[in-house]
Amino acid sequence: MDEPVRLIQTNLRETDAGLEAKRLAEQVAEFPANTLLFGMGGIVAYYPTQVEFHYPSPHLPPGRDLFGEMLKEAHARGLRVIGRFDLSKTQKPVFDARPEWFFKRVNGQPAIYNGLYSTCINGGYYRSHAPKILAEALERYDVDALFFNMFGNPSSDYSGNPMGPCQCDACQARFQARYHRPLPATTDAEYGEFLALSAQEVAAQLAELIHRKRPRAAFLTYIQQHTDGIMSESNTAVGRALPLWPYSASDNVNRARNSEPAKMAFNLCMSFVDFPWRFVTVPQPEIQLRLYQAMAHGGPPALNMHGTMDQEDRSALIAARPVFQWHAAHAGLYVGQASAARVLLLRGNANSYRGFFRLLSEQHIPFAVSDNLKWLDDPARAYDLVIAPDGAPAELERYVRAGGRLLVAGTTPPKFEFARIIGRQPQTRGYWRIHDHALLPSLKNTRLLLLDGEFLELKPLAKPLLTLIPPAMFGPPEKVWTDKVETDKPGLLLAEHGQGKMAFVPWDVGGLYYRHSSQGHGGLMADLIDHLLPQGRQLKTSAHPLVEISVMKQPQRGRILVHLVNLSGHSDTAYFAPVEMRDIQVELAESFQKARSVRLDHGLPVTREGRYGRFSLPKLEAYDAVILE
């Protein structure tokens, strides 16, 4: 986190064991990247391992140490090397010798994929044998970090077939001891928790070993606990449900950096379309968008490809290289960044969370994301407003009572006494009647909001802002609404709580906005946010909603960075070059006297009005950063 990072991952096949290390190191350095994520061991070792049940690539020439060569060539060019391990699978002779180490399906059979047998996170391979493999590697190589792929028991195999709960003896014993019941035959909430806890136990063991053997080496994988950095991926899959999520990299990096601010976030831009087509890349503007988003939220550019850098489809490399060159030329921008946002979005139900994520981005309200509540006890992380799109944990009550502002939405009631809930009503296709346009000015042109889903019925209010219109006839046209009735069932509650204020929307407004993009739902959320913000918005702008703006601080440099990422090239399932934007006006409630566009390489006039400083960006193509001092 003290040095700029530009990461290339070459996901090696066993047939790549004959590659020329010097050539790859030169390609990485010239890209220019300064960090290489490179195959080390696990399913296939790229060095002459001596540990039992650990197998070098059959294509590794006798006596050759590819990883050692790669480490030497990389370090000679100032490149850091992250060794990649995958402990999730191994070969049949290991299963034949120690079947108790392996994943057991509900039908009692092992999980086999392309001749490899899946290990179990609770079995002896992970718990006792993997540390032997890792110790050999750590004692032999001065590696800069270690990354573990497929860490734990996956829910499905590479073809998307569900694995189901593991039924091995170790899992049965551990699950019974923790939950006092047998392992389920299908995955449920307790089994999901069980797997997460199991992965954390093994992560703690491996972290201790890595830090003892190589104190300067980082431990990286896809979980937050016990790691030194948090890995994530922006990827695609041809069968993935639409709509696409164009904020993938922003989501991953924002959430990781603000859930664990002391840890770096590495979001791998997966260049390929899907597992069966690992050598055909996604659109070039999508590659660039992901990289710029990661940089804008405090992460490094990180590009993944399969095999080596001698790709048959060079589209991803061609797209990513200008971004890496930009990052190298302006490396000082990307060290020590931290979010300066005054709004916090809590992670919740995927659709509800994404609805609020999109709305905040489109409204240009800078926000941080967290999936934990550690910030509550950190005086350096104060927020004007917290948004909980899927219920409010009990711990949030003290934040509100102390003067905080909280917006809660969805059909999960707050875990503290706030609203009197009469009951949960089932799937309802009706409307909400709007009663107060003064409080909800964005809804001035409508008196109705769409309701499609469950809602929590609240005690009637003296002056309701929204009330339910239950389902009525909708066809044929002659019968529409001829039986319509109005009720006093509230769809919104505003109230003071201690010294703070709360808004509670007892239905899934975030999920509905994500699915339908209704201007009514978006207007309701925006108006509630404006109502709750104690001093108004942190940022005001004329930018198009598809210009994503993040506000980051660099305390060591005493400056603010405003990143602008242009998403206008995204349309349905396609990514095109973004439309150039002109004359973007920005007002920011921060103290600064100078503004400079890095992309345009010149200063921008600054004016002030009250607590806001103003500047205008004449032109925005794909990305720019404005330095405020």
N, C-alpha and C positions, 0 to 999 in steps of 0.2 A: 504493500500500500504506500510505500515511500518512493517507489520507482514506477515509471510508466511501463505498462505491459502490453505487448502485441503478440498474440498467441496463435500458432498454427498447430493443428492436430492432424497428423497423418495416421489414420487407423490402419495399421499394418495387417495384411493377410500373411498366413504362414509362408506363402510363396514369395513374399517380399524379403525374406531373410538374406537374399543375395544382393540387396541393393548396395550402392556405393555411398558410404556414409559421408565422405567429403563432398560429393555433389549435392546431397540433400542439405547439408549444413550451409553450403554456399547459396542454394536456392532460398532457404529460409531467411538467411541474413540479408539477401538482396531484395527480399519481397517489399518492404523490410519488416520482418518480425524479430523479436528478441527472446521468444520463449517457444520451445518445441515440446509438444505432448506426443510421446513416442512409445511404441509397444515395448514392454519389458518382460512380463511374465504372467503366470496364471494358466489360462487355457493353452497358451503357447509361450515358451521362453525363447528370448532372442539372445541368449548367452548360454554358455555350457554349464548349466546348473548341475549340482551334485546331489540335490535333495531328492530323496525317494518320492515317487509319484508326482514328479514335476518334469515335464517333457519339453526339450528344445524342439524347435521347428524341424520337421524332417528335411527341410530345404536349407537348413543352416549347415554350411560346409563344416566338416569335422574340425574341431578345435577353434573355429571362428567365434569371436565374441563381438557380435554386431552391436549390442547395446554399449559395450565398453568403447568401441570405435566411435559410435555416434556421440557419446558423452565427451570424448576427447576432442573431436572435431568441432562440436558445438561450443564447448568451453573455450576453445582457442579463438573463437569469433565473438566471445562475449554473450553467447546464447545460454539461457537457463534451460534445463531439461527436466520435464515432468515425466517420470516413468509410469506407464499405464499397466495396471493389473486387472484381470477379470477372474475372480475366484468362483464364479457362479456355475461353472461347468468344468468337467475334465473327462478323461478317457475311461474306457471300459475296464482295463486292468485294475484301476483304482476301485471301481465299483465291485468288481469280483472279489477283491481283497477285503474291502471295508464297506459293505453295503449299508451299514448303519450311519454312514456319513452323508447319505444322499436323500434327496427329496423323494417322498413316497406318495403317490396319488391315492385318492380315495379307494380306487380299485386294487390297491396294494402294489401296483407296478411303478417302476422308476419313470422319471420324466426324461425322455431321450429326444434330442434334436440334432439332426445331421451327425449321428453317431456319438454325440457327447452327452454325458449324464449330468443332470442338474444336481448340484450340491445343496445342502440345506443350511441356512444361517445358524441353526441351533445344533447342527451335527459336528462331528469331530474334525471334518476337513476345515471348516471356518474356525472353529474354536481352538484346535490344538495343532493341526498340520499347517495351516496357512501361516501362522507366526514363524514356523521353521523356514518356509519358503521366503518369507519377507526378511527374516534375519540374515539369511545368506546374501540376499540382494543388497541390503543396507550395509553389511560389512564389506562388501566388494566394491560398491560404487558410491561416489560422492554426488549422489543425485540431489537435485534442488527441491523436488517435490514428488509425491506419489499420488496418483489418481486411481480410484477403484471404480470400474464400470459394473453395472448390474449388481449393486451392493445389496445383498439380501435376496429374499425369495420373490421373484417377479410374479405379477398377477397373471401374465400370459406369456406365451412363447413368441418367437419372432414372426410367426405366421398369424398371430392374434388369437390362438387357441387358449382358452382359459386353463390355468394350472390347477385352480382349486386350492383348498387348504392342505398343507403338507401333513401327512399322517405318520411320520417317522416316530420312533420311540422317544427321541429327545423332545420333539414338539409335544407329543402326548403328555409326557411327564411335566414339562414346564407349563403347559397350558392348564393342566389339571391343578397344579400347585397354585397358580395365580388366580384362576377364575372358578375353581371348585366345580368344574363340569368337564365332560369330555370335549375333545376337539369337535367342532361342527363339520358337517359334510359339505357345506357351502359357506363361502366367506360372509361374515357378519362384522358388526362394528367392533366387537371384542377381539375377533381374530385380527382385524386390521391394526388395532392398538397393540396386540401381542407381537405382530411382525415388526412394527415400528420400534417397540422396546427392545426386541431381540437384536435388531440392527444397531441400536444405540449401544447395547452391551458389547458387541463385537467391535464397534467403532472405538469405544473407549480403550479396549485392549490393544487394537492396532495403533491408535494414537500414542499410547504410552510407549510402545515398542519403537515407533518411528522417532519420537522425540528423544528417547534414550540413546538410540544408535546414531541418529543424525539430528542433533538439536536444531540445525538451521533448515531442515527440510520440512516442507509443508505437507499436511495430510488433507487431501481433497476428495470429496465424493458428493453425492446428491442430497445429503442430509445436513442439517445445521449443527447438530450436537457433536461435540468433540473434534470437529474439523477446524482447520485453519482458514479455509476458504470454501465457499458454497458453489457447487457446480449446478448448472441448469442447461436446458437446450431450447432453442427455437427450431422447430422441425415441422414437417408436414407428413401427411399420410393420405393416400387416395380415398380411403374409406372414412375419413374423419368427418363428423357431422358439421354441416355448415351452420352459421356463417364462419368464414375464416376469422382468426383473431389477429389483426394486424399490429396489435400492441404487445405481441409476445415477448420481445426482448425488453421493452420498457417494464412490463409486468414482472418478469423474472428478476431483473436487476434491481428495480425499485424495491421490491419485496424483500430480497435477500439483504441489500445494503441497510435497509431501515429496520428489519427484524433483528439483524445482528450487525450493528454498525462497526464493530471492531474487526469484522471479517471481510475479506475481499469477495466479490461476486464475479464468477466467470460464467458467462452465458455463451455456450457453444452454438455458433450459427452452422446448423447442419446443412451442407450444400446440396444434398441429394433429395429427390422427390419422395421416396419411400424405400423401405428395405429391399423389395424386389428390384429396384432400379437405382442402385447406389452410385451409378456412374453417369446419371443424367441429373443436371442441376435444376434448382428452382429458378424463377426469373431473376435476372441480374438486379433490377431495382429492389426486389425483396431482400436480396443479400445485403445491399447497401443500407436499406432501411433498418434492418436488424442491427447492423454494426453501429450505425449512428445512434440508434436508440440506446444501446448499451453504454456508449460513451457519454450520452447526455444524462445518464442517471448514475454515473460513478463507476462503471465497469469498463474493462478493456475490450477492444475488438478481438474476437476469437473465432477463427474459421476452422471448420472440420471438413476433411475429405477422406475418402477411402483409398487405401494404397499409398502412393507417393504423390509428389507434386507434379509428376509427369502424367497429367490427366488427359483422357481422350476427349472429354468435354471440359474445356478450359473456361467456360463462362463464369463460373464462380470466382476463379482466380483473377480473371480480368476485371470483374466487378469489385472485388475486395481490395485489390492492390492500391487504387487511388485513395481509399479510406485509410489503409495502413500508412501510406506515404504522408497523408495529411496528419495522422496521429503522430508520426515520427517528427514531422516538421514543427508541430505545436505540442510537444509532449508535456510541457509545463502546465497545460490546461487540465490534464487528466490525472494529476497526482493529488492525493489528499482531498478529493471532492467529498462534500457531505451535503445532504439535502437541506435547503433553507425553507422548505415548505411549512406553512402554518396550519395545514389541514392534514389529518391522518385518516386513512381509509383502512379499516380492519378487513382482513381476509375472511370470506364467508362462503356461502353457497356459490358455486361457480357462476351461474347466470346472473344472480343478484349482484355479486361482486363486480362482474364485468360490466353490468349496466351502469353502476356508479363510477367505475373506472373510466368508461367511455365518456360519460357525462362530464366528469371533472376535466378530462382532457379536452373535450370539445368546448367547454366553457372557459378554458384556460385558467383553471384554478389550480395552482401548484399544490401537489399533495404527495405525501409519503405513504407507503404501504407497510403494514406489519401484520404478521400472523401470530404475534405474542404480545403480552402486556408488560414486557420488561421496561418500556419507556415510562411507565407510571412512577417509578422510583428514581428516575434520572432527571435531575433539575435542568440539565442542559437540553432536554428534549421536551420543550413545552409547546403545546398545540392550542390554537384558538378554537378548533372544532374537531371532534372525532365523529366519524361516520361508521356505523355498525350496520351493514346491509343484511345481516342475518341474525338478529338478536343481540343483546348486550350482556356480556359476562358480568357477574356480580361485582367484580373488582372495579368496574367503571363507576360505580356509585360514588366512591370517594372523590373521583376526579370531578364529577358533576357537582357534588355538594360543596367542593372547594372553590367553585366558580366556573367550572368548565362548561362547554356547550357540546351537546350530544344529539346526533340524529340517528334514530333507530328505525329500521324498516324490516318488513317481512313478518312471517307468521310464527316465528320463534319469539315468545314474549321475553322482555328483559328479565334477567335473573335477580332483580331486586324490585321491591314494591314501588310501583310508579303509577300504573294504570289499573283500574278495575276491569278485569277481563271476564265476561260472562260465559264465553265458550268459543269453540272453533267451528266456523261454518265451512261446509264442504265446497268443492268446485262450484263457482258462481259466475255466470256470464251476465253481468249487469253493468251498472254505471255508478259513478260517484257524482252527486250533485254538488256543484261549487256554490258556496254562499258568500264568500268574502273575496272580492277581486282586489280590494285595497291591499290585503296581505299577500295576495297571489297575483301580482300584476302581469306575469307572463301568460296568465290564462284569461286575459281580458276579452278575448274573442270567442270564448267557449264557456258554457255552463255545465259541461259534462266531461268526465274522464272515463275511459274504458276500464272495466274490471273483468278479468278472466283468471280465476284461480280461487284458492282458499282465502279466507280472511278471519281475523280475530274480532269477535263482536265485543265492543267496549260498552261500558255504561253510558247511556245517553248524556249529552252535554247541554248546558244551558244555551250556549251560542256555538253550535257546531260549524266548522269550516267546510267539511265534506260530509254528506250523508248518502246512504245507500239507496239506489233505485234497483230493486231486485229484478230478476229475469221476467220478461214479459213477452208477449207474442211478437215475432219478427217476420211473419209471413202468413199468407200473401200480403202484398202491400196494403190492401184494404183493412187488414186486421192489425197492422203494426202499431203497438203501444196503445191500443184501445183499452187494454186492461192494466196499463201502467199505474203503479202506486209509488208514493214517496214514503220514506221511513225516517226515523230519528237515529238510525244506527250510524255512529261516527266512523269516518274513514281517515281521521287525522286528529291527533291530540297534541296540543302545545301547552306546556306548563313549566313553572319554575320548580326547581328541586334543590333544596338547600340554597346555596348562593348561585347556583348555575341554572341553565335552561335546557330543556329537552323538547324534542319533537319525536313523536312516535307515529309512523305510518304502518298500520296493522295489516298490510297486504304487500305483496311482492312487487313494489313499484320498480325496483332495480331490474328484476328479471323480465318484467314486461317491457321496459325500455330497451333492454338488450335484444329481445326478440322482435319488437315491432318498431322501435325508434319513433314512437309517438311523440309529437311536440308537446302534447299535454302532460305526459309523464315526465319528459325532460324539463318542462317549465315548472312543474310542481317541485321537483328536486332542486332546481336552481333557486327558486324563490325561498324554499325552506333553508337552504344553505345561506343565502343572503340575509334572511331574517335572523339566523343564529350567529353569524360572524359578528363579533363585538365591535370591530372597527371597519367593517366592510372588507372588500376583497384585497388580497395582497397584490394582485396584478390585474390590470385592465388593458385591453388591446383591441385593435381593429382586425387582428389576424383571422383568417378563415378557420372554421372549426377543425379542419383537417391539418392545421399546423399545430403540432404538439410542442408545448413550451415547458421546459423544466427550469427551475431556479436552484442553482447549487452555490455553495460557498466554499472558499478555499481559505480557511482561517490563517494558515501559515503565510499566505500571500496578502491577507487583508483585502480580499476582493470578492465580488459576486460574479458568477457566470450565468448568463441566460442562454440556454440552448434551444434552438428552433429546428425541429425535424418536420419535413414536409411529407405528409402522408397522402397528398392528393392524387398520387399515381395508383392508389389501390382501388380496384373496382371489382366487386363480386369475387371471383376466383383468380383474378389477374392482377399483376403488378406492372405498371408502366413507369416511364420516367415522370417524375412529378411536374405539375404545372407551375411555372415560375410565378411567384407572388411578388407584388410591388407595394412599396410605401406602407409597411406595417408599423403602426403606431403602438408603442408600449409605454405603460405607466406602471411603475413598481414602487411599492412602499418600502424603500430602502434608501439609505443615505449614500449618495454617490455624486461626484462632480464630473466624471469623465466616462464616456462610453466609446468602445471601439469594436467594430466588426472585424473579426478575424478573417473571414472569407473575403470581404471586400478590401481588407488591409487599409482601412482609414477610420478616423474618428467620426463619431456621430454627435451632432449638437445636443446638449442636455439643457432642459429647462425644468423648473420645479414649480409645483403648486401644492401647498400644504405638505402633507407627508409623502407625496408622490414625486419621484423623479421621472422625467419623460425623455424618450428618444424615439427616432424614427429610423427603421431599417429600409433603405431604398429598394433592396432586391433580395429575394430568398429563392434559391434553387432547391437542392435536396437537403442542405443542412448548413447551419451557421452557428457560431458561438459569439456572443457579445460580452466583452469584458467590461465590468463596471467597477470603477475605483473612486 
